[in-house]
């Protein structure tokens, strides 16, 4: 059973050598005798997610740390090979929490959702039909309380979550601008995802001035993926009664000391509502979400760009690519085909 394991806890920017590929003895592809509520799965796709960086630290963040020498844990799509769980039988497909390894024994699954619709790419359940999709849905509709015609700004806009938020906002009739870190990503935003405008934040010496150019009348909604200097520039450009969905702050995850934000007072003067949220608190809305998003995908009204890497061996590089911006779209590992 090939696995990707954490070798040592990380401070600062993670390196490939902080992880290792290990192979354990062959395992029986059955749930051990007497183990209740368990499934033995074959992992098909594994999701690379920025929050995993928090789990690579020794602790005290909001997430529990990975165990050294054990496979990383994360979201994935898997096929059930054996089950003592009442909701699953051999041959079922599911997405949820699994291990970065070929086969995983999952006892009393924390998050495992059966896949009922297979007329869409199965890998989408690591992205638009899985956790990132729920993040975009909960963050945009529940936290931002958007209205038609509002001015929406999204940072890290071409990524797993951002590309969906932008398309939701366009479908609602908002004016949507996204930022990303390369020309290729900016082209995707404008030409594939239908954003009204997009810019490369790395080429803007003054982010406040850049946002002023794209939003002369100010921003109603900011979908925050980046934090730091970007948040400061956005606060300076927010309109009164604006809303900020604090989804993530990836620019801070590898810093030993987080940057300060200087414009927080503007939250008071402009009566801005800023709320953090975690997708996992909204999974009860998953059926409602699927009902909305599946037809959009099938009708081509929402498109989704994935960035697939082959094999567990590419796990460490793939995970790190999220923090250099080398991923283009939803980063995932193809571990096995059905
Ligand atoms: P992406 O697919 O967007 O990949 C991460 C991207 O972040 C990179 O491609 C890069 O894009 C950008 N980035 C990396 N480092 C920096 C930096 N220092 N400054 C600015 N941008 C940077 O990832 P996701 O869509 O999965 O995640 C996006 C955000 O959403 C993250 O902050 C993540 O933590 C958060 N999240 C929150 C969830 C929740 O439940 N609240 C759930 C899922 C994700 P670029 O080339 O544009 O710089």
Boltz pocket constraint, residues with backbone or C-beta under 6 A from the ligand:
constraints:
  - pocket:
      binder: B
      contacts: [[A, 48], [A, 49], [A, 50], [A, 51], [A, 131], [A, 132], [A, 135], [A, 156], [A, 157], [A, 158], [A, 159], [A, 160], [A, 161], [A, 162], [A, 179], [A, 180], [A, 181], [A, 182], [A, 185], [A, 224], [A, 225], [A, 226], [A, 246], [A, 247], [A, 248], [A, 249], [A, 250], [A, 251], [A, 252], [A, 277], [A, 278], [A, 279], [A, 280], [A, 321], [A, 322], [A, 323], [A, 324], [A, 325], [A, 326], [A, 327], [A, 328], [A, 329], [A, 330], [A, 331]]
      max_distance: 6.0
